[in-house]
């Protein structure tokens, strides 16, 4: 490992927290695909002919199972919101922010996304909305800090 990498990231508490939170967030995103598949198998709801022929007793494609669709929507929401959060988070780390604030901002963003997914899967409002606002606020805050630093 290069000395530059160690100085920039390995010895940097903010980067370590960012890396951990990004790992958790990516892990959460990766869980959503198998969860969709499990629910499709359980409910016999398949979107492709070949899947119907292989895994179902049904004779045609079936859409609209609410449990499958809820997981798919939560997964899509993750892709739309977690990827920007993680991307801007990396750039935010490069701005050398004040460590205690940065660590808490990054943790809040990751926690908000985990809570959002749990709330989405269970239909819990207003928790889903509030966690979405926190995650969006964190992303907006880090974006502003990055823009101001690199302008």
DSSP file (Angstrom, degrees, kcal/mol; ACC not computed):
  #  RESIDUE AA STRUCTURE BP1 BP2  ACC     N-H-->O    O-->H-N    N-H-->O    O-->H-N    TCO  KAPPA ALPHA  PHI   PSI    X-CA   Y-CA   Z-CA
    1    1 A X              0   0    0      0, 0.0     2,-0.0     0, 0.0     5,-0.0   0.000 360.0 360.0 360.0 134.4    0.0    0.0    0.0
    2    2 A X     >  -     0   0    0      1,-0.1     4,-2.1     4,-0.0     5,-0.1  -0.305 360.0-124.3 -71.6 154.3    1.4    3.4   -1.0
    3    3 A X  H  > S+     0   0    0      1,-0.2     4,-2.7     2,-0.2     5,-0.2   0.877 112.4  56.1 -64.0 -37.9    2.3    5.9    1.7
    4    4 A X  H  > S+     0   0    0      2,-0.2     4,-2.9     1,-0.2     5,-0.3   0.931 106.9  49.0 -60.0 -45.7    0.0    8.5    0.0
    5    5 A X  H  >>S+     0   0    0      1,-0.2     4,-3.0     2,-0.2     5,-1.2   0.926 111.6  49.6 -60.2 -44.8   -2.9    6.1    0.3
    6    6 A X  I  <>S+     0   0    0     -4,-2.1     5,-2.4     3,-0.2    -2,-0.2   0.918 113.4  46.0 -60.1 -44.1   -2.1    5.5    4.0
    7    7 A X  I  <5S+     0   0    0     -4,-2.7    -2,-0.2     1,-0.2    -1,-0.2   0.911 119.1  40.5 -66.1 -42.0   -1.9    9.2    4.7
    8    8 A X  I  <5S+     0   0    0     -4,-2.9    -2,-0.2    -5,-0.2    -1,-0.2   0.888 137.2   0.1 -74.4 -39.3   -5.1   10.0    2.8
    9    9 A X  I ><5S+     0   0    0     -4,-3.0     3,-1.6    -5,-0.3     7,-0.3   0.810 119.6  56.6-123.1 -49.8   -7.3    7.1    3.9
   10   10 A X  I 3 <S+     0   0    0     -5,-1.2    -3,-0.2     1,-0.3    -4,-0.2   0.871 116.0  38.8 -64.3 -38.2   -5.9    4.5    6.2
   11   11 A X  T 3 <S+     0   0    0     -5,-2.4     2,-0.6    -6,-0.2    -1,-0.3   0.203  97.1  99.5 -94.1  15.5   -5.0    6.9    9.0
   12   12 A X    <>  -     0   0    0     -3,-1.6     4,-2.3     1,-0.2     5,-0.2  -0.903  56.5-162.1-110.6 111.3   -8.1    9.0    8.4
   13   13 A X  H  > S+     0   0    0     -2,-0.6     4,-2.4     1,-0.2     5,-0.2   0.879  92.9  54.9 -58.9 -39.6  -11.0    8.4   10.8
   14   14 A X  H  > S+     0   0    0      1,-0.2     4,-2.5     2,-0.2    -1,-0.2   0.921 109.4  46.6 -62.2 -44.0  -13.5   10.0    8.5
   15   15 A X  H  > S+     0   0    0      2,-0.2     4,-3.2     1,-0.2     5,-0.2   0.909 110.1  53.4 -65.7 -40.3  -12.5    7.7    5.6
   16   16 A X  H  X S+     0   0    0     -4,-2.3     4,-2.4    -7,-0.3    -2,-0.2   0.921 111.9  44.9 -60.7 -43.0  -12.7    4.7    7.9
   17   17 A X  H  X S+     0   0    0     -4,-2.4     4,-2.9     2,-0.2     5,-0.2   0.913 113.3  51.0 -66.3 -41.9  -16.2    5.6    8.9
   18   18 A X  H  X S+     0   0    0     -4,-2.5     4,-2.7    -5,-0.2     5,-0.2   0.937 111.2  48.3 -58.6 -46.9  -17.1    6.3    5.3
   19   19 A X  H  X S+     0   0    0     -4,-3.2     4,-2.4     2,-0.2    -2,-0.2   0.918 113.6  46.5 -62.0 -44.6  -15.7    2.9    4.2
   20   20 A X  H  X S+     0   0    0     -4,-2.4     4,-2.3    -5,-0.2    -1,-0.2   0.941 114.9  45.9 -62.2 -48.2  -17.6    1.1    6.9
   21   21 A X  H  X S+     0   0    0     -4,-2.9     4,-2.4     1,-0.2    -2,-0.2   0.864 112.6  50.7 -65.9 -36.2  -20.9    2.9    6.2
   22   22 A X  H  X S+     0   0    0     -4,-2.7     4,-3.0    -5,-0.2     5,-0.3   0.911 109.2  51.8 -66.6 -41.6  -20.5    2.4    2.5
   23   23 A X  H  X S+     0   0    0     -4,-2.4     4,-2.4    -5,-0.2    -2,-0.2   0.915 111.6  46.6 -59.8 -43.2  -19.9   -1.3    3.0
   24   24 A X  H  X S+     0   0    0     -4,-2.3     4,-2.3     2,-0.2    -2,-0.2   0.923 113.7  48.3 -63.8 -44.5  -23.0   -1.5    5.1
   25   25 A X  H  X S+     0   0    0     -4,-2.4     4,-2.1     2,-0.2    -2,-0.2   0.915 112.9  46.8 -65.0 -44.0  -25.1    0.4    2.5
   26   26 A X  H  X S+     0   0    0     -4,-3.0     4,-2.7     2,-0.2    -1,-0.2   0.917 110.8  53.3 -64.0 -42.5  -23.8   -1.7   -0.4
   27   27 A X  H  X S+     0   0    0     -4,-2.4     4,-1.4    -5,-0.3    -2,-0.2   0.907 108.4  50.2 -57.6 -42.0  -24.5   -4.9    1.6
   28   28 A X  H  X S+     0   0    0     -4,-2.3     4,-0.8     1,-0.2    -1,-0.2   0.904 110.4  49.5 -63.0 -42.1  -28.1   -3.7    2.2
   29   29 A X  H >X S+     0   0    0     -4,-2.1     3,-0.9     1,-0.2     4,-0.6   0.920 108.8  53.0 -62.4 -42.9  -28.5   -3.0   -1.5
   30   30 A X  H 3X S+     0   0    0     -4,-2.7     4,-0.8     1,-0.2     3,-0.4   0.774 101.5  60.2 -66.4 -26.4  -27.2   -6.4   -2.4
   31   31 A X  H 3X S+     0   0    0     -4,-1.4     4,-1.9    -3,-0.2    -1,-0.2   0.794  92.0  69.6 -68.9 -27.6  -29.7   -8.1   -0.1
   32   32 A X  H <X S+     0   0    0     -3,-0.9     4,-2.1    -4,-0.8    -1,-0.2   0.844  92.6  54.4 -66.7 -35.5  -32.6   -6.7   -2.0
   33   33 A X  H  X S+     0   0    0     -4,-0.6     4,-2.2    -3,-0.4    -1,-0.2   0.961 111.1  43.3 -65.1 -51.4  -32.2   -8.8   -5.2
   34   34 A X  H  X S+     0   0    0     -4,-0.8     4,-2.8     1,-0.2    -1,-0.2   0.879 111.7  56.1 -61.6 -33.8  -32.2  -12.2   -3.4
   35   35 A X  H  X S+     0   0    0     -4,-1.9     4,-2.2     2,-0.2    -1,-0.2   0.913 107.1  49.3 -62.4 -41.0  -35.1  -11.0   -1.3
   36   36 A X  H  X S+     0   0    0     -4,-2.1     4,-2.3     2,-0.2    -2,-0.2   0.929 112.0  48.6 -60.8 -45.6  -37.0  -10.2   -4.5
   37   37 A X  H  X S+     0   0    0     -4,-2.2     4,-2.5     2,-0.2    -2,-0.2   0.908 109.6  51.8 -62.7 -42.7  -36.2  -13.7   -5.9
   38   38 A X  H  X S+     0   0    0     -4,-2.8     4,-2.7     1,-0.2    -1,-0.2   0.922 111.9  46.3 -60.8 -44.3  -37.2  -15.4   -2.7
   39   39 A X  H  X S+     0   0    0     -4,-2.2     4,-2.6     2,-0.2     6,-0.3   0.870 110.1  53.8 -68.3 -35.9  -40.6  -13.6   -2.7
   40   40 A X  H  X>S+     0   0    0     -4,-2.3     5,-1.5     2,-0.2     4,-1.2   0.939 112.8  43.7 -61.5 -45.7  -41.1  -14.4   -6.4
   41   41 A X  H  <5S+     0   0    0     -4,-2.5     3,-0.3     2,-0.2    -2,-0.2   0.930 115.3  48.5 -63.9 -45.8  -40.5  -18.1   -5.7
   42   42 A X  H  <5S+     0   0    0     -4,-2.7    -2,-0.2     1,-0.2    -1,-0.2   0.895 122.1  33.5 -61.3 -42.0  -42.7  -18.1   -2.6
   43   43 A X  H  <5S-     0   0    0     -4,-2.6    -1,-0.2    -5,-0.2    -2,-0.2   0.462 103.0-123.7 -97.9  -2.6  -45.6  -16.3   -4.3
   44   44 A X  T  <5 +     0   0    0     -4,-1.2     2,-0.7    -3,-0.3    -3,-0.2   0.856  61.1 145.3  63.5  35.1  -45.2  -17.8   -7.8
   45   45 A X      < +     0   0    0     -5,-1.5     2,-0.4    -6,-0.3    -1,-0.2  -0.893  19.3 168.9-111.0 104.7  -44.9  -14.3   -9.3
   46   46 A X        -     0   0    0     -2,-0.7    16,-2.0    14,-0.2    -9,-0.0  -0.936  29.4-161.2-123.3 140.6  -42.5  -14.3  -12.2
   47   47 A X  S    S+     0   0    0     -2,-0.4     2,-0.4    14,-0.2    14,-0.1   0.498  75.1  62.9 -96.0  -5.9  -41.9  -11.6  -14.8
   48   48 A X  S >> S-     0   0    0      1,-0.1     4,-2.0    14,-0.1     3,-0.5  -0.960  75.0-133.2-127.2 141.0  -40.3  -13.8  -17.4
   49   49 A X  H 3> S+     0   0    0     -2,-0.4     4,-2.5     1,-0.2     5,-0.2   0.890 106.7  54.6 -54.2 -45.4  -41.7  -16.7  -19.4
   50   50 A X  H 3> S+     0   0    0      1,-0.2     4,-1.6     2,-0.2    -1,-0.2   0.832 108.2  49.7 -63.5 -31.3  -38.6  -18.9  -18.8
   51   51 A X  H <> S+     0   0    0     -3,-0.5     4,-3.0     2,-0.2     5,-0.4   0.890 109.2  51.4 -72.5 -39.8  -39.0  -18.4  -15.1
   52   52 A X  H  X S+     0   0    0     -4,-2.0     4,-1.8     1,-0.2    -2,-0.2   0.942 111.9  47.4 -60.6 -47.1  -42.6  -19.4  -15.2
   53   53 A X  H  < S+     0   0    0     -4,-2.5    -1,-0.2     1,-0.2    -2,-0.2   0.862 120.2  38.0 -62.7 -37.0  -41.8  -22.6  -17.1
   54   54 A X  H  < S+     0   0    0     -4,-1.6    -2,-0.2    -5,-0.2    -1,-0.2   0.867 130.7  21.0 -84.3 -38.7  -39.0  -23.5  -14.7
   55   55 A X  H  < S+     0   0    0     -4,-3.0     2,-0.3    -5,-0.1    -3,-0.2   0.448 110.5  62.5-116.5  -1.7  -40.3  -22.5  -11.3
   56   56 A X     <  -     0   0    0     -4,-1.8   -15,-0.0    -5,-0.4   -11,-0.0  -0.894  57.1-145.7-132.5 156.2  -44.1  -22.3  -11.4
   57   57 A X  S    S+     0   0    0     -2,-0.3    -1,-0.1    -3,-0.0    -4,-0.1   0.510  76.6 102.9 -89.3  -8.3  -47.2  -24.3  -12.1
   58   58 A X        -     0   0    0     -6,-0.1    -2,-0.1     1,-0.1     3,-0.1  -0.243  69.1-141.2 -70.4 163.8  -48.8  -21.3  -13.7
   59   59 A X  S    S+     0   0    0      2,-0.1     2,-0.3     1,-0.1    -1,-0.1   0.420  75.5  35.4-108.6  -0.1  -49.0  -21.0  -17.4
   60   60 A X  S    S-     0   0    0     -8,-0.1   -14,-0.2   -12,-0.0   -12,-0.1  -0.972  90.6 -81.4-149.1 164.7  -48.3  -17.3  -17.9
   61   61 A X        -     0   0    0     -2,-0.3     2,-0.4   -14,-0.1   -14,-0.2  -0.369  43.3-156.3 -63.8 141.1  -46.3  -14.4  -16.5
   62   62 A X        +     0   0    0    -16,-2.0     2,-0.3   -14,-0.1     3,-0.2  -0.989  13.8 177.3-128.1 128.5  -47.8  -12.8  -13.4
   63   63 A X        +     0   0    0     -2,-0.4   -17,-0.1     1,-0.1   -16,-0.0  -0.730  49.5  55.2-115.8 168.2  -47.2   -9.3  -12.3
   64   64 A X        +     0   0    0      1,-0.3     2,-0.4    -2,-0.3    -1,-0.1   0.510  48.9 154.6  93.7   5.6  -48.5   -7.2   -9.4
   65   65 A X     >  -     0   0    0      1,-0.2     4,-2.8    -3,-0.2    -1,-0.3  -0.565  38.9-144.0 -67.1 122.8  -47.8   -9.2   -6.3
   66   66 A X  H  > S+     0   0    0     -2,-0.4     4,-2.3     1,-0.2     5,-0.2   0.857  94.6  50.9 -62.5 -38.3  -47.6   -6.5   -3.6
   67   67 A X  H  > S+     0   0    0      2,-0.2     4,-1.6     1,-0.2    -1,-0.2   0.906 114.1  44.5 -67.6 -39.5  -44.9   -8.0   -1.5
   68   68 A X  H  > S+     0   0    0      2,-0.2     4,-2.4     1,-0.2    -2,-0.2   0.931 115.0  48.3 -66.8 -45.3  -42.6   -8.5   -4.6
   69   69 A X  H  X S+     0   0    0     -4,-2.8     4,-2.5     1,-0.2    -2,-0.2   0.854 107.7  55.2 -66.2 -34.6  -43.4   -5.0   -5.9
   70   70 A X  H  X S+     0   0    0     -4,-2.3     4,-2.3    -5,-0.2    -1,-0.2   0.924 110.3  45.7 -64.3 -43.4  -42.7   -3.4   -2.5
   71   71 A X  H  X S+     0   0    0     -4,-1.6     4,-2.5     2,-0.2    -2,-0.2   0.914 112.4  51.4 -65.3 -42.0  -39.2   -5.0   -2.4
   72   72 A X  H  X S+     0   0    0     -4,-2.4     4,-2.6     1,-0.2    -2,-0.2   0.909 111.0  47.8 -62.1 -41.6  -38.6   -4.0   -6.0
   73   73 A X  H  X S+     0   0    0     -4,-2.5     4,-2.4     2,-0.2    -1,-0.2   0.904 111.6  49.8 -66.2 -40.4  -39.6   -0.4   -5.3
   74   74 A X  H  X S+     0   0    0     -4,-2.3     4,-2.0     2,-0.2    -2,-0.2   0.897 111.9  49.2 -63.7 -39.2  -37.4   -0.3   -2.1
   75   75 A X  H  X S+     0   0    0     -4,-2.5     4,-2.3     2,-0.2    -2,-0.2   0.923 111.1  48.7 -65.9 -44.4  -34.5   -1.7   -4.2
   76   76 A X  H  X S+     0   0    0     -4,-2.6     4,-2.1     1,-0.2    -2,-0.2   0.898 109.6  52.9 -62.1 -39.9  -35.0    0.9   -6.9
   77   77 A X  H  X S+     0   0    0     -4,-2.4     4,-1.6     1,-0.2     5,-0.3   0.894 107.1  53.0 -62.7 -39.4  -35.2    3.6   -4.3
   78   78 A X  H  X>S+     0   0    0     -4,-2.0     4,-3.2     1,-0.2     5,-0.8   0.937 109.3  48.3 -58.2 -47.5  -31.8    2.4   -2.9
   79   79 A X  H  <5S+     0   0    0     -4,-2.3     4,-0.4     1,-0.2     5,-0.2   0.867 113.1  48.2 -63.4 -35.5  -30.2    2.6   -6.3
   80   80 A X  H  <5S+     0   0    0     -4,-2.1    -1,-0.2    -5,-0.2    -2,-0.2   0.762 128.1  21.6 -75.4 -25.2  -31.6    6.1   -6.8
   81   81 A X  H  X5S+     0   0    0     -4,-1.6     4,-1.7    -3,-0.3    -2,-0.2   0.760 117.6  53.6-116.5 -35.4  -30.4    7.4   -3.4
   82   82 A X  H  X5S+     0   0    0     -4,-3.2     4,-2.9    -5,-0.3     5,-0.3   0.900 104.9  55.5 -72.5 -39.9  -27.6    5.3   -2.0
   83   83 A X  H  ><S+     0   0    0     -5,-0.8     4,-2.2    -4,-0.4     5,-0.2   0.930 110.9  43.6 -62.6 -45.3  -25.4    5.6   -5.0
   84   84 A X  H  > S+     0   0    0     -5,-0.2     4,-2.8     2,-0.2     5,-0.3   0.911 113.7  53.0 -63.3 -39.2  -25.4    9.4   -5.0
   85   85 A X  H  X S+     0   0    0     -4,-1.7     4,-1.9     1,-0.2    -2,-0.2   0.930 112.5  43.4 -59.4 -46.5  -24.9    9.3   -1.2
   86   86 A X  H  X S+     0   0    0     -4,-2.9     4,-1.7     2,-0.2    -1,-0.2   0.881 114.8  50.0 -69.0 -37.9  -21.9    7.1   -1.5
   87   87 A X  H  X S+     0   0    0     -4,-2.2     4,-1.7    -5,-0.3    -2,-0.2   0.954 115.0  41.0 -66.1 -50.4  -20.4    9.0   -4.4
   88   88 A X  H  X S+     0   0    0     -4,-2.8     4,-2.6     1,-0.2    -1,-0.2   0.828 109.7  61.8 -69.9 -28.6  -20.7   12.4   -2.8
   89   89 A X  H  X S+     0   0    0     -4,-1.9     4,-2.0    -5,-0.3    -1,-0.2   0.898 102.9  49.9 -61.2 -40.7  -19.5   10.9    0.5
   90   90 A X  H  X S+     0   0    0     -4,-1.7     4,-1.3     2,-0.2    -1,-0.2   0.930 112.6  46.1 -63.5 -45.5  -16.2    9.9   -1.0
   91   91 A X  H  < S+     0   0    0     -4,-1.7     4,-0.5     1,-0.2    -2,-0.2   0.871 109.3  56.3 -65.3 -35.6  -15.7   13.4   -2.5
   92   92 A X  H ><>S+     0   0    0     -4,-2.6     3,-1.4     1,-0.2     5,-0.5   0.900 102.3  55.4 -61.5 -41.8  -16.8   14.9    0.9
   93   93 A X  H ><5S+     0   0    0     -4,-2.0     3,-1.5     1,-0.3    -1,-0.2   0.868 101.5  59.2 -58.7 -36.0  -14.0   12.9    2.6
   94   94 A X  T 3<5S+     0   0    0     -4,-1.3    -1,-0.3     1,-0.3    -2,-0.2   0.650  91.5  69.0 -69.1 -14.7  -11.5   14.5    0.2
   95   95 A X  T < 5S-     0   0    0     -3,-1.4    -1,-0.3    -4,-0.5    -2,-0.2   0.457 105.0-126.9 -82.0   0.8  -12.5   18.0    1.5
   96   96 A X  T < 5 -     0   0    0     -3,-1.5    -3,-0.1    -4,-0.2    -2,-0.1   0.955  38.2-166.5  52.1  58.0  -10.8   17.2    4.8
   97   97 A X      < -     0   0    0     -5,-0.5     2,-0.3    -4,-0.2   -83,-0.1  -0.186  36.9 -76.4 -70.3 166.1  -13.9   18.0    6.9
   98   98 A X     >  -     0   0    0      1,-0.1     4,-2.7     2,-0.0     3,-0.3  -0.502  51.0-133.5 -62.5 122.3  -13.9   18.5   10.6
   99   99 A X  H  > S+     0   0    0     -2,-0.3     4,-2.8     1,-0.2     5,-0.3   0.844  96.0  48.1 -56.5 -46.9  -13.7   14.9   11.8
  100  100 A X  H  > S+     0   0    0      1,-0.2     4,-1.5     2,-0.2    -1,-0.2   0.907 117.5  42.8 -66.3 -38.7  -16.4   14.8   14.5
  101  101 A X  H  > S+     0   0    0     -3,-0.3     4,-2.5     2,-0.2    -2,-0.2   0.947 115.5  49.0 -66.9 -48.6  -19.0   16.5   12.3
  102  102 A X  H  X S+     0   0    0     -4,-2.7     4,-2.7     1,-0.2     5,-0.3   0.902 108.9  52.4 -60.3 -43.7  -18.1   14.4    9.2
  103  103 A X  H  X S+     0   0    0     -4,-2.8     4,-2.3    -5,-0.2    -1,-0.2   0.915 113.0  44.9 -59.4 -43.5  -18.2   11.1   11.1
  104  104 A X  H  X S+     0   0    0     -4,-1.5     4,-2.4    -5,-0.3    -1,-0.2   0.868 112.1  51.4 -70.9 -36.2  -21.7   11.9   12.4
  105  105 A X  H  X S+     0   0    0     -4,-2.5     4,-2.1     2,-0.2    -2,-0.2   0.936 112.8  45.6 -63.9 -46.2  -23.0   13.2    9.0
  106  106 A X  H  X S+     0   0    0     -4,-2.7     4,-2.2     2,-0.2     5,-0.2   0.920 113.8  48.6 -65.2 -43.9  -21.8   10.0    7.3
  107  107 A X  H  X S+     0   0    0     -4,-2.3     4,-2.9    -5,-0.3     5,-0.2   0.908 110.1  52.5 -61.7 -41.3  -23.2    7.8   10.0
  108  108 A X  H  X S+     0   0    0     -4,-2.4     4,-2.5     1,-0.2    -1,-0.2   0.899 108.6  50.7 -62.4 -40.5  -26.5    9.6    9.8
  109  109 A X  H  X S+     0   0    0     -4,-2.1     4,-1.8     2,-0.2    -1,-0.2   0.932 114.0  43.1 -63.0 -46.2  -26.7    9.1    6.0
  110  110 A X  H  X S+     0   0    0     -4,-2.2     4,-2.2     2,-0.2    -2,-0.2   0.920 115.1  49.1 -66.8 -43.5  -26.1    5.4    6.2
  111  111 A X  H  X S+     0   0    0     -4,-2.9     4,-2.9     1,-0.2     5,-0.3   0.908 109.2  53.2 -62.2 -41.5  -28.4    4.9    9.2
  112  112 A X  H  X S+     0   0    0     -4,-2.5     4,-2.5    -5,-0.2    -1,-0.2   0.896 109.3  48.6 -60.9 -40.4  -31.1    6.9    7.4
  113  113 A X  H  X S+     0   0    0     -4,-1.8     4,-2.0     2,-0.2    -1,-0.2   0.890 112.8  47.0 -69.9 -38.0  -30.8    4.6    4.3
  114  114 A X  H  X S+     0   0    0     -4,-2.2     4,-2.2     2,-0.2    -2,-0.2   0.943 115.0  46.2 -66.1 -46.6  -31.0    1.4    6.4
  115  115 A X  H  X S+     0   0    0     -4,-2.9     4,-2.9     1,-0.2     5,-0.2   0.898 110.1  55.2 -61.9 -40.5  -34.0    2.8    8.4
  116  116 A X  H  X S+     0   0    0     -4,-2.5     4,-2.7    -5,-0.3    -1,-0.2   0.921 108.2  47.7 -59.3 -44.8  -35.6    3.9    5.1
  117  117 A X  H  X S+     0   0    0     -4,-2.0     4,-2.6     2,-0.2    -1,-0.2   0.931 113.2  47.2 -64.8 -44.6  -35.4    0.4    3.6
  118  118 A X  H  X S+     0   0    0     -4,-2.2     4,-1.4     1,-0.2    -2,-0.2   0.931 115.0  46.6 -61.6 -45.0  -36.8   -1.3    6.7
  119  119 A X  H  X>S+     0   0    0     -4,-2.9     5,-2.5     1,-0.2     4,-0.8   0.882 111.9  51.5 -64.8 -38.0  -39.6    1.3    6.9
  120  120 A X  H ><5S+     0   0    0     -4,-2.7     3,-0.8    -5,-0.2    -2,-0.2   0.937 109.2  49.3 -64.1 -46.9  -40.3    0.9    3.2
  121  121 A X  H 3<5S+     0   0    0     -4,-2.6    -1,-0.2     1,-0.2    -2,-0.2   0.797 118.6  39.6 -63.9 -28.2  -40.5   -2.9    3.4
  122  122 A X  H 3<5S-     0   0    0     -4,-1.4    -1,-0.2    -5,-0.2    -2,-0.2   0.437 108.0-119.8-102.4  -1.4  -42.9   -2.7    6.4
  123  123 A X  T <<5 +     0   0    0     -4,-0.8     2,-0.9    -3,-0.8    -3,-0.2   0.851  51.1 166.3  68.3  34.7  -45.0    0.2    5.2
  124  124 A X     >< -     0   0    0     -5,-2.5     4,-2.2    -6,-0.2     2,-0.4  -0.752  20.2-150.5 -92.1 107.8  -44.1    2.4    8.2
  125  125 A X  T  4 S+     0   0    0     -2,-0.9    -5,-0.0     1,-0.2     0, 0.0  -0.926  71.4  18.9-112.4 145.4  -45.0    6.0    7.7
  126  126 A X  T  > S+     0   0    0     -2,-0.4     4,-2.9     0, 0.0     5,-0.2  -0.969 118.9  65.0 -89.7   6.7  -44.0    8.7    8.7
  127  127 A X  H  > S+     0   0    0      1,-0.2     4,-2.7     2,-0.2     5,-0.3   0.895 101.6  52.0 -58.0 -40.8  -40.7    6.9    9.5
  128  128 A X  H  X S+     0   0    0     -4,-2.2     4,-2.0     1,-0.2    -1,-0.2   0.939 112.7  44.8 -60.6 -46.3  -40.0    6.1    5.8
  129  129 A X  H  > S+     0   0    0      2,-0.2     4,-2.3     1,-0.2    -2,-0.2   0.916 113.7  49.3 -64.2 -44.2  -40.6    9.8    4.9
  130  130 A X  H  X S+     0   0    0     -4,-2.9     4,-2.3     1,-0.2    -2,-0.2   0.903 111.7  48.0 -64.9 -41.3  -38.5   11.1    7.8
  131  131 A X  H  X S+     0   0    0     -4,-2.7     4,-2.5    -5,-0.2    -1,-0.2   0.868 110.0  53.4 -68.0 -34.3  -35.6    8.8    7.0
  132  132 A X  H  X S+     0   0    0     -4,-2.0     4,-2.7    -5,-0.3    -2,-0.2   0.919 109.0  49.5 -62.7 -43.0  -35.8    9.8    3.4
  133  133 A X  H  X S+     0   0    0     -4,-2.3     4,-2.8     2,-0.2    -2,-0.2   0.908 111.1  48.9 -62.8 -42.8  -35.5   13.4    4.4
  134  134 A X  H  X S+     0   0    0     -4,-2.3     4,-2.6     2,-0.2     5,-0.2   0.951 113.4  46.5 -63.1 -48.5  -32.5   12.8    6.6
  135  135 A X  H  X S+     0   0    0     -4,-2.5     4,-2.3     1,-0.2    -2,-0.2   0.917 115.3  46.4 -59.6 -44.2  -30.7   10.8    3.9
  136  136 A X  H  X S+     0   0    0     -4,-2.7     4,-2.5     2,-0.2    -1,-0.2   0.882 111.7  51.7 -65.9 -38.4  -31.5   13.5    1.3
  137  137 A X  H  X S+     0   0    0     -4,-2.8     4,-2.7    -5,-0.2    -2,-0.2   0.901 109.7  49.2 -64.1 -41.3  -30.4   16.2    3.7
  138  138 A X  H  X S+     0   0    0     -4,-2.6     4,-2.7     2,-0.2     5,-0.2   0.931 112.2  48.2 -62.6 -45.8  -27.1   14.5    4.3
  139  139 A X  H  X S+     0   0    0     -4,-2.3     4,-2.2     1,-0.2    -2,-0.2   0.920 113.5  47.2 -61.8 -43.8  -26.5   14.1    0.6
  140  140 A X  H  X S+     0   0    0     -4,-2.5     4,-2.5     2,-0.2    -2,-0.2   0.915 112.1  50.5 -64.2 -43.1  -27.4   17.8   -0.1
  141  141 A X  H  X S+     0   0    0     -4,-2.7     4,-2.5     1,-0.2    -2,-0.2   0.946 112.6  45.2 -60.1 -49.9  -25.2   18.9    2.8
  142  142 A X  H  X S+     0   0    0     -4,-2.7     4,-2.4     1,-0.2    -1,-0.2   0.885 111.6  53.7 -64.4 -36.5  -22.2   16.9    1.5
  143  143 A X  H  X S+     0   0    0     -4,-2.2     4,-2.7    -5,-0.2    -1,-0.2   0.935 109.2  48.2 -61.0 -46.2  -22.8   18.1   -2.0
  144  144 A X  H  X S+     0   0    0     -4,-2.5     4,-2.7     1,-0.2     5,-0.2   0.929 111.8  49.3 -59.7 -46.2  -22.8   21.7   -0.9
  145  145 A X  H  X S+     0   0    0     -4,-2.5     4,-2.0     1,-0.2    -1,-0.2   0.891 112.1  48.5 -62.4 -39.4  -19.6   21.2    1.1
  146  146 A X  H  X S+     0   0    0     -4,-2.4     4,-2.5     2,-0.2    -2,-0.2   0.934 112.2  48.5 -65.5 -46.4  -17.9   19.5   -1.9
  147  147 A X  H  X S+     0   0    0     -4,-2.7     4,-1.0     1,-0.2    -2,-0.2   0.931 113.2  47.3 -60.3 -45.7  -19.0   22.3   -4.3
  148  148 A X  H  < S+     0   0    0     -4,-2.7    -1,-0.2    -5,-0.2    -2,-0.2   0.864 114.2  47.6 -66.5 -34.5  -17.8   25.0   -1.9
  149  149 A X  H  < S+     0   0    0     -4,-2.0    -1,-0.2    -5,-0.2    -2,-0.2   0.906 120.6  34.6 -71.4 -42.1  -14.4   23.3   -1.4
  150  150 A X  H  <        0   0    0     -4,-2.5    -1,-0.2     1,-0.2    -2,-0.2   0.385 360.0 360.0 -98.0   3.7  -13.7   22.6   -5.1
  151  151 A X     <        0   0    0     -4,-1.0    -1,-0.2    -5,-0.2    -2,-0.1   0.526 360.0 360.0 -63.8 360.0  -15.2   25.7   -6.7
